[in-house]
């Protein structure tokens, strides 16, 4: 019984405090798709930034899969000794630029000057998201940092107000909005408490086969067969350059694809290849 009690206490300490173990994946929240099942007033709404997800565990900056991000020391020196969740962002349509910086083991100090760490949560299992918003906003504003900023959250009372904000985001080059359930406590993994509202959605899948091309793609890859984490298998035949068709994503690699809702059989509708996911 003493051994059981020791391990239970250890687990509680790890869950309640920031962890800085290398390559341990943080228990981050992952969004589902907004389907208007609850009133808009139940949520806080923010812009969705197309950056690289980054978790500060109190000592180290990590990707959501647990890999250390070798940011310059001056970039992380201002961050507090607590868990923060956010996006590394360098402006609209600059995902590839940030992704290349994150993959480097030796930081490029000059290019990191263009990066902002946009905070959207300060995870705490005892607080609702509405309370966590007030908390992370206070923490980040208290840093008085040029490159670390809190993401604003908005209250809307109806779908028309949400759509107006959504349209404004798209017009300035954004990719969509996020809805966090106000009363929800932090829950790791894919959750309906966090929703994304986008004209096109993206998801990930593993490549399980290459299908031969026909016509102008004769002798090249025509489509890839993929399998999602939920076990759904389907083909993706669009979104590729000719170069990618000659040298397609490797079998076993994880790719990101875009889609527009689901078919009646539960498969992504109009799926299109976006990119190979970096092994971060």
Phi, psi and omega in degrees: 000326179299319180296318180297316180297320179300313182290325176296318179295319179298316180297320180294322179295317180296319181290329187270346184231159180298146175245143179237021177294135182293140173061023171263123184291127177295150182276069187277160174274141177238137189276150167259179183271136179291126181232016175058046178270339178236159178299144178302329182295347178282353188240158162257139189240137178220162175292144174265117182264133181274072179243197176259122180300132182220131180247126174263117185266009182108337180223328184232149174262128185227158169284170181292345177266002173100000179280138182290135175262119184273072177281156176301150181299326180293335182287321184263351186300330184276348187286144185281170178274064177200166184285127172231149180233135182190196181235136169274120192221139182231032180103168183294142178063029180241026180302315183297323179298312180293319180301320179293324178293318183295328182284344183281137177276338174250116186294141174269095189301320183295313181288331176295341177298338182272355188263139172246144173258106185263112187270130178237003177195152170232081190308134179204119185294347183262353184246147173286167179295323179300320177290322180292326176299312179299323182290309183292328178297316179294318180298310186290318178298328179289345179284336183052045183260147177282325187256354176248120186226145174279140175279124180295146175244141186240146176260127175234147182259346181207169184295327180298319178293320177299314182294327177295316177296316179303316179296319178299319179297314180296321182295330179268008175102003179286169184254356179152194181228162177243142177241119177253126178296124187302315189272002186276138172274166184293133181221120182290156178086187181290125186218145177282357178283344177234123185234147175247141183234104186222155175293327172229141180258157175233154181207176182240153179206160180259134179287126181244348179194155172251132180253135185293148180276164177230166179059235183291346178259016178303131180083002179237176174285130178267324180199162172247147174259131185232164178226126179281171178295338178276357178091008179279128181249132179201172182254147174237120184239002181236163178096359183265146168277166177299324179296321179289332177287330176286321180234079187288165176306135185297146174298131184099345179281159178258129180242156172256134180230158175255152179204167181234080180078197185231153174282173180293347178265005177084012179262147180302134180271135178055046180294136181222135179297137178247305179191163170280132180286130178294144178278074183273000000 
